């Protein structure tokens, strides 16, 4: 469960696809919502509550349960989510993300040149 202070409620973490940070705000993209929830907390606030989520860049946390594929070309990697979202993995987090996802059973696809 995620504690969301502005809503004074809890959100089930299993329904969260990804979180995108924007300064001191975070957009929470949920499975059954068309629009993301905009919360006035930093991404780090939610990262501490969601230790199983992967930090793929400075501004993005993804739920590994909704990852469908991992593709890599040189030092560039992308994570594809179930809602057809393609998330760029930052250069410094490629090795960490690939390692975490291979432990979960994903294989790395090579992108064509």
Backbone as XML, in Angstrom:
<?xml version="1.0"?>
<chain id="A" units="angstrom">
  <residue number="1" name="UNK">
    <atom name="N" x="0.835" y="-1.182" z="0.000"/>
    <atom name="CA" x="0.000" y="0.000" z="0.000"/>
    <atom name="C" x="0.885" y="1.253" z="0.000"/>
  </residue>
  <residue number="2" name="UNK">
    <atom name="N" x="0.423" y="2.248" z="-0.711"/>
    <atom name="CA" x="1.127" y="3.522" z="-0.774"/>
    <atom name="C" x="0.312" y="4.547" z="-0.002"/>
  </residue>
  <residue number="3" name="UNK">
    <atom name="N" x="0.949" y="5.258" z="0.866"/>
    <atom name="CA" x="0.270" y="6.336" z="1.568"/>
    <atom name="C" x="0.377" y="7.596" z="0.729"/>
  </residue>
  <residue number="4" name="UNK">
    <atom name="N" x="-0.776" y="8.153" z="0.373"/>
    <atom name="CA" x="-0.812" y="9.380" z="-0.415"/>
    <atom name="C" x="-1.363" y="10.477" z="0.487"/>
  </residue>
  <residue number="5" name="UNK">
    <atom name="N" x="-0.508" y="11.396" z="0.948"/>
    <atom name="CA" x="-0.916" y="12.376" z="1.959"/>
    <atom name="C" x="-2.031" y="13.325" z="1.524"/>
  </residue>
  <residue number="6" name="UNK">
    <atom name="N" x="-2.005" y="13.791" z="0.300"/>
    <atom name="CA" x="-3.002" y="14.775" z="-0.110"/>
    <atom name="C" x="-4.397" y="14.164" z="-0.196"/>
  </residue>
  <residue number="7" name="UNK">
    <atom name="N" x="-4.472" y="12.872" z="-0.488"/>
    <atom name="CA" x="-5.764" y="12.204" z="-0.576"/>
    <atom name="C" x="-6.175" y="11.578" z="0.744"/>
  </residue>
  <residue number="8" name="UNK">
    <atom name="N" x="-5.255" y="11.558" z="1.714"/>
    <atom name="CA" x="-5.495" y="10.905" z="2.993"/>
    <atom name="C" x="-6.014" y="9.483" z="2.776"/>
  </residue>
  <residue number="9" name="UNK">
    <atom name="N" x="-5.395" y="8.806" z="1.828"/>
    <atom name="CA" x="-5.840" y="7.458" z="1.519"/>
    <atom name="C" x="-4.647" y="6.579" z="1.192"/>
  </residue>
  <residue number="10" name="UNK">
    <atom name="N" x="-4.949" y="5.330" z="0.984"/>
    <atom name="CA" x="-3.935" y="4.368" z="0.584"/>
    <atom name="C" x="-4.262" y="3.894" z="-0.826"/>
  </residue>
  <residue number="11" name="UNK">
    <atom name="N" x="-3.241" y="3.724" z="-1.627"/>
    <atom name="CA" x="-3.396" y="3.203" z="-2.983"/>
    <atom name="C" x="-2.713" y="1.841" z="-3.016"/>
  </residue>
  <residue number="12" name="UNK">
    <atom name="N" x="-3.331" y="0.870" z="-3.624"/>
    <atom name="CA" x="-2.712" y="-0.449" z="-3.726"/>
    <atom name="C" x="-1.537" y="-0.391" z="-4.688"/>
  </residue>
  <residue number="13" name="UNK">
    <atom name="N" x="-0.375" y="-0.790" z="-4.223"/>
    <atom name="CA" x="0.851" y="-0.727" z="-5.028"/>
    <atom name="C" x="0.777" y="-1.638" z="-6.247"/>
  </residue>
  <residue number="14" name="UNK">
    <atom name="N" x="-0.013" y="-2.703" z="-6.177"/>
    <atom name="CA" x="-0.132" y="-3.629" z="-7.300"/>
    <atom name="C" x="-0.798" y="-2.976" z="-8.506"/>
  </residue>
  <residue number="15" name="UNK">
    <atom name="N" x="-1.523" y="-1.882" z="-8.299"/>
    <atom name="CA" x="-2.233" y="-1.215" z="-9.391"/>
    <atom name="C" x="-1.424" y="-0.084" z="-10.018"/>
  </residue>
  <residue number="16" name="UNK">
    <atom name="N" x="-0.249" y="0.195" z="-9.482"/>
    <atom name="CA" x="0.583" y="1.290" z="-9.983"/>
    <atom name="C" x="1.524" y="0.772" z="-11.059"/>
  </residue>
  <residue number="17" name="UNK">
    <atom name="N" x="1.449" y="1.380" z="-12.247"/>
    <atom name="CA" x="2.335" y="1.007" z="-13.350"/>
    <atom name="C" x="3.696" y="1.666" z="-13.211"/>
  </residue>
  <residue number="18" name="UNK">
    <atom name="N" x="3.668" y="2.992" z="-13.041"/>
    <atom name="CA" x="4.919" y="3.751" z="-12.928"/>
    <atom name="C" x="4.653" y="5.061" z="-12.210"/>
  </residue>
  <residue number="19" name="UNK">
    <atom name="N" x="5.726" y="5.661" z="-11.724"/>
    <atom name="CA" x="5.666" y="6.965" z="-11.088"/>
    <atom name="C" x="6.676" y="7.855" z="-11.789"/>
  </residue>
  <residue number="20" name="UNK">
    <atom name="N" x="6.260" y="9.061" z="-12.108"/>
    <atom name="CA" x="7.147" y="10.008" z="-12.782"/>
    <atom name="C" x="7.289" y="11.257" z="-11.921"/>
  </residue>
  <residue number="21" name="UNK">
    <atom name="N" x="8.520" y="11.577" z="-11.591"/>
    <atom name="CA" x="8.794" y="12.752" z="-10.789"/>
    <atom name="C" x="8.936" y="13.984" z="-11.654"/>
  </residue>
  <residue number="22" name="UNK">
    <atom name="N" x="8.475" y="15.104" z="-11.116"/>
    <atom name="CA" x="8.589" y="16.396" z="-11.783"/>
    <atom name="C" x="8.847" y="17.434" z="-10.696"/>
  </residue>
  <residue number="23" name="UNK">
    <atom name="N" x="10.115" y="17.587" z="-10.330"/>
    <atom name="CA" x="10.456" y="18.502" z="-9.242"/>
    <atom name="C" x="9.933" y="17.956" z="-7.925"/>
  </residue>
  <residue number="24" name="UNK">
    <atom name="N" x="9.127" y="18.749" z="-7.238"/>
    <atom name="CA" x="8.553" y="18.330" z="-5.963"/>
    <atom name="C" x="7.193" y="17.664" z="-6.124"/>
  </residue>
  <residue number="25" name="UNK">
    <atom name="N" x="6.852" y="17.261" z="-7.325"/>
    <atom name="CA" x="5.578" y="16.594" z="-7.608"/>
    <atom name="C" x="5.844" y="15.229" z="-8.225"/>
  </residue>
  <residue number="26" name="UNK">
    <atom name="N" x="4.874" y="14.339" z="-8.073"/>
    <atom name="CA" x="4.968" y="13.013" z="-8.665"/>
    <atom name="C" x="3.646" y="12.677" z="-9.336"/>
  </residue>
  <residue number="27" name="UNK">
    <atom name="N" x="3.726" y="12.184" z="-10.562"/>
    <atom name="CA" x="2.559" y="11.663" z="-11.275"/>
    <atom name="C" x="2.538" y="10.155" z="-11.080"/>
  </residue>
  <residue number="28" name="UNK">
    <atom name="N" x="1.430" y="9.651" z="-10.541"/>
    <atom name="CA" x="1.279" y="8.221" z="-10.312"/>
    <atom name="C" x="0.354" y="7.679" z="-11.391"/>
  </residue>
  <residue number="29" name="UNK">
    <atom name="N" x="0.891" y="6.817" z="-12.243"/>
    <atom name="CA" x="0.123" y="6.217" z="-13.327"/>
    <atom name="C" x="-0.389" y="4.862" z="-12.849"/>
  </residue>
  <residue number="30" name="UNK">
    <atom name="N" x="-1.710" y="4.752" z="-12.733"/>
    <atom name="CA" x="-2.335" y="3.519" z="-12.244"/>
    <atom name="C" x="-2.943" y="2.731" z="-13.394"/>
  </residue>
  <residue number="31" name="UNK">
    <atom name="N" x="-3.188" y="1.477" z="-13.143"/>
    <atom name="CA" x="-3.668" y="0.558" z="-14.167"/>
    <atom name="C" x="-5.040" y="0.942" z="-14.711"/>
  </residue>
  <residue number="32" name="UNK">
    <atom name="N" x="-5.971" y="1.289" z="-13.858"/>
    <atom name="CA" x="-7.355" y="1.520" z="-14.295"/>
    <atom name="C" x="-7.756" y="2.991" z="-14.290"/>
  </residue>
  <residue number="33" name="UNK">
    <atom name="N" x="-6.799" y="3.875" z="-14.398"/>
    <atom name="CA" x="-7.104" y="5.312" z="-14.438"/>
    <atom name="C" x="-6.581" y="5.890" z="-15.744"/>
  </residue>
  <residue number="34" name="UNK">
    <atom name="N" x="-7.389" y="6.741" z="-16.356"/>
    <atom name="CA" x="-6.960" y="7.376" z="-17.594"/>
    <atom name="C" x="-5.948" y="8.485" z="-17.337"/>
  </residue>
  <residue number="35" name="UNK">
    <atom name="N" x="-6.177" y="9.248" z="-16.268"/>
    <atom name="CA" x="-5.268" y="10.345" z="-15.939"/>
    <atom name="C" x="-4.447" y="9.970" z="-14.713"/>
  </residue>
  <residue number="36" name="UNK">
    <atom name="N" x="-3.175" y="10.370" z="-14.691"/>
    <atom name="CA" x="-2.354" y="10.072" z="-13.510"/>
    <atom name="C" x="-2.749" y="10.952" z="-12.328"/>
  </residue>
  <residue number="37" name="UNK">
    <atom name="N" x="-2.463" y="10.458" z="-11.133"/>
    <atom name="CA" x="-2.656" y="11.247" z="-9.913"/>
    <atom name="C" x="-1.450" y="12.162" z="-9.747"/>
  </residue>
  <residue number="38" name="UNK">
    <atom name="N" x="-1.685" y="13.440" z="-9.546"/>
    <atom name="CA" x="-0.601" y="14.389" z="-9.305"/>
    <atom name="C" x="-0.521" y="14.638" z="-7.817"/>
  </residue>
  <residue number="39" name="UNK">
    <atom name="N" x="0.609" y="14.271" z="-7.218"/>
    <atom name="CA" x="0.789" y="14.361" z="-5.773"/>
    <atom name="C" x="1.957" y="15.289" z="-5.476"/>
  </residue>
  <residue number="40" name="UNK">
    <atom name="N" x="1.800" y="16.128" z="-4.473"/>
    <atom name="CA" x="2.845" y="17.099" z="-4.136"/>
    <atom name="C" x="3.875" y="16.502" z="-3.172"/>
  </residue>
  <residue number="41" name="UNK">
    <atom name="N" x="4.507" y="15.427" z="-3.616"/>
    <atom name="CA" x="5.613" y="14.778" z="-2.913"/>
    <atom name="C" x="6.670" y="14.394" z="-3.933"/>
  </residue>
  <residue number="42" name="UNK">
    <atom name="N" x="7.900" y="14.269" z="-3.480"/>
    <atom name="CA" x="8.981" y="13.910" z="-4.396"/>
    <atom name="C" x="8.927" y="12.414" z="-4.718"/>
  </residue>
  <residue number="43" name="UNK">
    <atom name="N" x="9.624" y="12.054" z="-5.749"/>
    <atom name="CA" x="9.698" y="10.652" z="-6.151"/>
    <atom name="C" x="10.394" y="9.825" z="-5.068"/>
  </residue>
  <residue number="44" name="UNK">
    <atom name="N" x="11.359" y="10.403" z="-4.392"/>
    <atom name="CA" x="12.069" y="9.704" z="-3.325"/>
    <atom name="C" x="11.122" y="9.304" z="-2.189"/>
  </residue>
  <residue number="45" name="UNK">
    <atom name="N" x="10.123" y="10.109" z="-1.899"/>
    <atom name="CA" x="9.118" y="9.796" z="-0.876"/>
    <atom name="C" x="8.437" y="8.467" z="-1.206"/>
  </residue>
  <residue number="46" name="UNK">
    <atom name="N" x="8.081" y="8.290" z="-2.472"/>
    <atom name="CA" x="7.408" y="7.063" z="-2.888"/>
    <atom name="C" x="8.389" y="5.909" z="-3.067"/>
  </residue>
  <residue number="47" name="UNK">
    <atom name="N" x="9.614" y="6.200" z="-3.469"/>
    <atom name="CA" x="10.613" y="5.144" z="-3.628"/>
    <atom name="C" x="10.874" y="4.447" z="-2.296"/>
  </residue>
  <residue number="48" name="UNK">
    <atom name="N" x="10.859" y="5.184" z="-1.224"/>
    <atom name="CA" x="11.067" y="4.593" z="0.099"/>
    <atom name="C" x="9.911" y="3.682" z="0.494"/>
  </residue>
  <residue number="49" name="UNK">
    <atom name="N" x="8.707" y="3.969" z="0.000"/>
    <atom name="CA" x="7.545" y="3.138" z="0.307"/>
    <atom name="C" x="7.456" y="1.912" z="-0.592"/>
  </residue>
  <residue number="50" name="UNK">
    <atom name="N" x="8.121" y="1.975" z="-1.744"/>
    <atom name="CA" x="8.014" y="0.921" z="-2.754"/>
    <atom name="C" x="9.382" y="0.321" z="-3.078"/>
  </residue>
  <residue number="51" name="UNK">
    <atom name="N" x="9.951" y="-0.456" z="-2.166"/>
    <atom name="CA" x="11.304" y="-0.966" z="-2.387"/>
    <atom name="C" x="11.415" y="-1.949" z="-3.551"/>
  </residue>
  <residue number="52" name="UNK">
    <atom name="N" x="10.308" y="-2.553" z="-3.993"/>
    <atom name="CA" x="10.355" y="-3.508" z="-5.108"/>
    <atom name="C" x="10.326" y="-2.827" z="-6.466"/>
  </residue>
  <residue number="53" name="UNK">
    <atom name="N" x="9.976" y="-1.547" z="-6.515"/>
    <atom name="CA" x="9.936" y="-0.822" z="-7.778"/>
    <atom name="C" x="11.356" y="-0.502" z="-8.232"/>
  </residue>
  <residue number="54" name="UNK">
    <atom name="N" x="11.542" y="-0.377" z="-9.538"/>
    <atom name="CA" x="12.864" y="-0.114" z="-10.098"/>
    <atom name="C" x="13.004" y="1.352" z="-10.459"/>
  </residue>
  <residue number="55" name="UNK">
    <atom name="N" x="14.077" y="1.966" z="-10.020"/>
    <atom name="CA" x="14.378" y="3.349" z="-10.391"/>
    <atom name="C" x="15.185" y="3.290" z="-11.681"/>
  </residue>
  <residue number="56" name="UNK">
    <atom name="N" x="14.535" y="3.571" z="-12.811"/>
    <atom name="CA" x="15.210" y="3.446" z="-14.094"/>
    <atom name="C" x="15.832" y="4.748" z="-14.569"/>
  </residue>
  <residue number="57" name="UNK">
    <atom name="N" x="15.438" y="5.847" z="-13.946"/>
    <atom name="CA" x="16.039" y="7.140" z="-14.269"/>
    <atom name="C" x="15.798" y="8.076" z="-13.099"/>
  </residue>
  <residue number="58" name="UNK">
    <atom name="N" x="16.319" y="9.271" z="-13.202"/>
    <atom name="CA" x="16.157" y="10.255" z="-12.135"/>
    <atom name="C" x="14.683" y="10.557" z="-11.875"/>
  </residue>
  <residue number="59" name="UNK">
    <atom name="N" x="13.880" y="10.454" z="-12.917"/>
    <atom name="CA" x="12.486" y="10.865" z="-12.787"/>
    <atom name="C" x="11.470" y="9.741" z="-12.926"/>
  </residue>
  <residue number="60" name="UNK">
    <atom name="N" x="11.898" y="8.479" z="-12.970"/>
    <atom name="CA" x="10.935" y="7.404" z="-13.202"/>
    <atom name="C" x="11.196" y="6.170" z="-12.343"/>
  </residue>
  <residue number="61" name="UNK">
    <atom name="N" x="10.120" y="5.702" z="-11.710"/>
    <atom name="CA" x="10.089" y="4.418" z="-11.011"/>
    <atom name="C" x="9.106" y="3.529" z="-11.759"/>
  </residue>
  <residue number="62" name="UNK">
    <atom name="N" x="9.457" y="2.281" z="-12.015"/>
    <atom name="CA" x="8.526" y="1.384" z="-12.690"/>
    <atom name="C" x="8.240" y="0.165" z="-11.811"/>
  </residue>
  <residue number="63" name="UNK">
    <atom name="N" x="7.035" y="-0.350" z="-11.964"/>
    <atom name="CA" x="6.629" y="-1.560" z="-11.267"/>
    <atom name="C" x="7.088" y="-2.744" z="-12.117"/>
  </residue>
  <residue number="64" name="UNK">
    <atom name="N" x="7.992" y="-3.580" z="-11.617"/>
    <atom name="CA" x="8.494" y="-4.696" z="-12.426"/>
    <atom name="C" x="7.415" y="-5.709" z="-12.797"/>
  </residue>
  <residue number="65" name="UNK">
    <atom name="N" x="6.306" y="-5.710" z="-12.105"/>
    <atom name="CA" x="5.212" y="-6.625" z="-12.428"/>
    <atom name="C" x="4.571" y="-6.290" z="-13.768"/>
  </residue>
  <residue number="66" name="UNK">
    <atom name="N" x="4.727" y="-5.057" z="-14.245"/>
    <atom name="CA" x="4.112" y="-4.640" z="-15.501"/>
    <atom name="C" x="5.115" y="-4.477" z="-16.635"/>
  </residue>
  <residue number="67" name="UNK">
    <atom name="N" x="6.342" y="-4.890" z="-16.419"/>
    <atom name="CA" x="7.347" y="-4.851" z="-17.485"/>
    <atom name="C" x="7.083" y="-6.038" z="-18.401"/>
  </residue>
  <residue number="68" name="UNK">
    <atom name="N" x="7.038" y="-5.765" z="-19.716"/>
    <atom name="CA" x="6.826" y="-6.854" z="-20.669"/>
    <atom name="C" x="8.093" y="-7.181" z="-21.441"/>
  </residue>
  <residue number="69" name="UNK">
    <atom name="N" x="8.983" y="-6.196" z="-21.581"/>
    <atom name="CA" x="10.224" y="-6.494" z="-22.284"/>
    <atom name="C" x="11.287" y="-5.460" z="-21.983"/>
  </residue>
  <residue number="70" name="UNK">
    <atom name="N" x="12.515" y="-5.875" z="-22.177"/>
    <atom name="CA" x="13.681" y="-5.033" z="-21.960"/>
    <atom name="C" x="14.520" y="-5.094" z="-23.225"/>
  </residue>
  <residue number="71" name="UNK">
    <atom name="N" x="14.803" y="-3.937" z="-23.806"/>
    <atom name="CA" x="15.583" y="-3.892" z="-25.042"/>
    <atom name="C" x="16.793" y="-2.993" z="-24.839"/>
  </residue>
  <residue number="72" name="UNK">
    <atom name="N" x="17.907" y="-3.380" z="-25.491"/>
    <atom name="CA" x="19.152" y="-2.641" z="-25.301"/>
    <atom name="C" x="19.898" y="-2.544" z="-26.619"/>
  </residue>
  <residue number="73" name="UNK">
    <atom name="N" x="20.521" y="-1.391" z="-26.823"/>
    <atom name="CA" x="21.377" y="-1.167" z="-27.987"/>
    <atom name="C" x="22.573" y="-0.357" z="-27.502"/>
  </residue>
  <residue number="74" name="UNK">
    <atom name="N" x="23.702" y="-1.018" z="-27.341"/>
    <atom name="CA" x="24.881" y="-0.342" z="-26.813"/>
    <atom name="C" x="24.657" y="0.067" z="-25.363"/>
  </residue>
  <residue number="75" name="UNK">
    <atom name="N" x="24.750" y="1.355" z="-25.105"/>
    <atom name="CA" x="24.539" y="1.854" z="-23.741"/>
    <atom name="C" x="23.129" y="2.384" z="-23.533"/>
  </residue>
  <residue number="76" name="UNK">
    <atom name="N" x="22.270" y="2.231" z="-24.531"/>
    <atom name="CA" x="20.890" y="2.715" z="-24.441"/>
    <atom name="C" x="19.971" y="1.526" z="-24.182"/>
  </residue>
  <residue number="77" name="UNK">
    <atom name="N" x="19.098" y="1.664" z="-23.181"/>
    <atom name="CA" x="18.151" y="0.596" z="-22.865"/>
    <atom name="C" x="16.750" y="1.182" z="-22.696"/>
  </residue>
  <residue number="78" name="UNK">
    <atom name="N" x="15.765" y="0.368" z="-23.025"/>
    <atom name="CA" x="14.362" y="0.754" z="-22.889"/>
    <atom name="C" x="13.623" y="-0.344" z="-22.142"/>
  </residue>
  <residue number="79" name="UNK">
    <atom name="N" x="12.682" y="0.075" z="-21.305"/>
    <atom name="CA" x="11.794" y="-0.846" z="-20.620"/>
    <atom name="C" x="10.406" y="-0.603" z="-21.200"/>
  </residue>
  <residue number="80" name="UNK">
    <atom name="N" x="9.756" y="-1.665" z="-21.648"/>
    <atom name="CA" x="8.413" y="-1.572" z="-22.211"/>
    <atom name="C" x="7.422" y="-2.093" z="-21.173"/>
  </residue>
  <residue number="81" name="UNK">
    <atom name="N" x="6.381" y="-1.299" z="-20.922"/>
    <atom name="CA" x="5.375" y="-1.665" z="-19.927"/>
    <atom name="C" x="4.121" y="-2.198" z="-20.604"/>
  </residue>
  <residue number="82" name="UNK">
    <atom name="N" x="3.255" y="-2.792" z="-19.810"/>
    <atom name="CA" x="2.041" y="-3.422" z="-20.318"/>
    <atom name="C" x="1.071" y="-2.442" z="-20.971"/>
  </residue>
  <residue number="83" name="UNK">
    <atom name="N" x="1.126" y="-1.181" z="-20.604"/>
    <atom name="CA" x="0.217" y="-0.188" z="-21.206"/>
    <atom name="C" x="0.826" y="0.451" z="-22.457"/>
  </residue>
  <residue number="84" name="UNK">
    <atom name="N" x="1.785" y="-0.221" z="-23.094"/>
    <atom name="CA" x="2.473" y="0.230" z="-24.311"/>
    <atom name="C" x="3.343" y="1.465" z="-24.100"/>
  </residue>
  <residue number="85" name="UNK">
    <atom name="N" x="3.753" y="1.719" z="-22.884"/>
    <atom name="CA" x="4.659" y="2.815" z="-22.584"/>
    <atom name="C" x="6.093" y="2.321" z="-22.735"/>
  </residue>
  <residue number="86" name="UNK">
    <atom name="N" x="6.905" y="3.142" z="-23.382"/>
    <atom name="CA" x="8.323" y="2.838" z="-23.532"/>
    <atom name="C" x="9.086" y="3.825" z="-22.648"/>
  </residue>
  <residue number="87" name="UNK">
    <atom name="N" x="9.852" y="3.312" z="-21.700"/>
    <atom name="CA" x="10.579" y="4.154" z="-20.761"/>
    <atom name="C" x="12.073" y="4.021" z="-21.035"/>
  </residue>
  <residue number="88" name="UNK">
    <atom name="N" x="12.723" y="5.151" z="-21.258"/>
    <atom name="CA" x="14.161" y="5.172" z="-21.468"/>
    <atom name="C" x="14.871" y="4.988" z="-20.131"/>
  </residue>
  <residue number="89" name="UNK">
    <atom name="N" x="15.808" y="4.048" z="-20.090"/>
    <atom name="CA" x="16.607" y="3.825" z="-18.888"/>
    <atom name="C" x="17.809" y="4.748" z="-18.977"/>
  </residue>
  <residue number="90" name="UNK">
    <atom name="N" x="18.069" y="5.494" z="-17.910"/>
    <atom name="CA" x="19.198" y="6.420" z="-17.955"/>
    <atom name="C" x="20.515" y="5.654" z="-18.063"/>
  </residue>
  <residue number="91" name="UNK">
    <atom name="N" x="21.479" y="6.275" z="-18.675"/>
    <atom name="CA" x="22.773" y="5.652" z="-18.966"/>
    <atom name="C" x="23.418" y="5.073" z="-17.714"/>
  </residue>
  <residue number="92" name="UNK">
    <atom name="N" x="23.332" y="5.772" z="-16.618"/>
    <atom name="CA" x="23.985" y="5.322" z="-15.384"/>
    <atom name="C" x="23.225" y="4.204" z="-14.671"/>
  </residue>
  <residue number="93" name="UNK">
    <atom name="N" x="21.990" y="3.967" z="-15.062"/>
    <atom name="CA" x="21.187" y="2.937" z="-14.401"/>
    <atom name="C" x="20.941" y="1.709" z="-15.275"/>
  </residue>
  <residue number="94" name="UNK">
    <atom name="N" x="21.573" y="1.657" z="-16.437"/>
    <atom name="CA" x="21.353" y="0.539" z="-17.352"/>
    <atom name="C" x="21.790" y="-0.777" z="-16.710"/>
  </residue>
  <residue number="95" name="UNK">
    <atom name="N" x="23.006" y="-0.842" z="-16.199"/>
    <atom name="CA" x="23.528" y="-2.093" z="-15.627"/>
    <atom name="C" x="22.667" y="-2.563" z="-14.457"/>
  </residue>
  <residue number="96" name="UNK">
    <atom name="N" x="22.290" y="-1.648" z="-13.586"/>
    <atom name="CA" x="21.465" y="-1.978" z="-12.417"/>
    <atom name="C" x="20.087" y="-2.492" z="-12.848"/>
  </residue>
  <residue number="97" name="UNK">
    <atom name="N" x="19.485" y="-1.833" z="-13.837"/>
    <atom name="CA" x="18.154" y="-2.222" z="-14.316"/>
    <atom name="C" x="18.200" y="-3.569" z="-15.023"/>
  </residue>
  <residue number="98" name="UNK">
    <atom name="N" x="19.194" y="-3.779" z="-15.884"/>
    <atom name="CA" x="19.339" y="-5.049" z="-16.593"/>
    <atom name="C" x="19.556" y="-6.180" z="-15.592"/>
  </residue>
  <residue number="99" name="UNK">
    <atom name="N" x="20.383" y="-5.953" z="-14.600"/>
    <atom name="CA" x="20.649" y="-6.964" z="-13.579"/>
    <atom name="C" x="19.375" y="-7.319" z="-12.809"/>
  </residue>
  <residue number="100" name="UNK">
    <atom name="N" x="18.628" y="-6.316" z="-12.391"/>
    <atom name="CA" x="17.400" y="-6.553" z="-11.621"/>
    <atom name="C" x="16.358" y="-7.301" z="-12.447"/>
  </residue>
  <residue number="101" name="UNK">
    <atom name="N" x="16.214" y="-6.933" z="-13.715"/>
    <atom name="CA" x="15.209" y="-7.583" z="-14.550"/>
    <atom name="C" x="15.626" y="-8.987" z="-14.994"/>
  </residue>
  <residue number="102" name="UNK">
    <atom name="N" x="16.914" y="-9.226" z="-15.173"/>
    <atom name="CA" x="17.339" y="-10.583" z="-15.514"/>
    <atom name="C" x="17.148" y="-11.526" z="-14.328"/>
  </residue>
  <residue number="103" name="UNK">
    <atom name="N" x="17.272" y="-11.019" z="-13.106"/>
    <atom name="CA" x="16.988" y="-11.832" z="-11.917"/>
    <atom name="C" x="15.515" y="-12.219" z="-11.864"/>
  </residue>
  <residue number="104" name="UNK">
    <atom name="N" x="14.660" y="-11.370" z="-12.476"/>
    <atom name="CA" x="13.225" y="-11.653" z="-12.506"/>
    <atom name="C" x="12.827" y="-12.514" z="-13.716"/>
  </residue>
  <residue number="105" name="UNK">
    <atom name="N" x="13.807" y="-12.919" z="-14.507"/>
    <atom name="CA" x="13.527" y="-13.816" z="-15.618"/>
    <atom name="C" x="13.419" y="-13.176" z="-16.990"/>
  </residue>
  <residue number="106" name="UNK">
    <atom name="N" x="13.707" y="-11.900" z="-17.110"/>
    <atom name="CA" x="13.653" y="-11.236" z="-18.408"/>
    <atom name="C" x="14.970" y="-11.438" z="-19.140"/>
  </residue>
  <residue number="107" name="UNK">
    <atom name="N" x="14.874" y="-11.544" z="-20.450"/>
    <atom name="CA" x="16.072" y="-11.584" z="-21.256"/>
    <atom name="C" x="16.196" y="-10.238" z="-21.978"/>
  </residue>
  <residue number="108" name="UNK">
    <atom name="N" x="17.406" y="-9.872" z="-22.283"/>
    <atom name="CA" x="17.667" y="-8.584" z="-22.919"/>
    <atom name="C" x="17.600" y="-8.747" z="-24.434"/>
  </residue>
  <residue number="109" name="UNK">
    <atom name="N" x="16.694" y="-8.000" z="-25.068"/>
    <atom name="CA" x="16.608" y="-8.016" z="-26.526"/>
    <atom name="C" x="17.604" y="-7.016" z="-27.077"/>
  </residue>
  <residue number="110" name="UNK">
    <atom name="N" x="18.222" y="-7.379" z="-28.167"/>
    <atom name="CA" x="19.133" y="-6.460" z="-28.854"/>
    <atom name="C" x="18.339" y="-5.693" z="-29.895"/>
  </residue>
  <residue number="111" name="UNK">
    <atom name="N" x="18.409" y="-4.364" z="-29.842"/>
    <atom name="CA" x="17.725" y="-3.547" z="-30.834"/>
    <atom name="C" x="18.570" y="-3.476" z="-32.097"/>
  </residue>
  <residue number="112" name="UNK">
    <atom name="N" x="17.930" y="-3.476" z="-33.277"/>
    <atom name="CA" x="18.704" y="-3.351" z="-34.518"/>
    <atom name="C" x="19.309" y="-1.971" z="-34.643"/>
  </residue>
  <residue number="113" name="UNK">
    <atom name="N" x="20.374" y="-1.887" z="-35.423"/>
    <atom name="CA" x="21.059" y="-0.596" z="-35.599"/>
    <atom name="C" x="20.279" y="0.339" z="-36.455"/>
  </residue>
</chain>
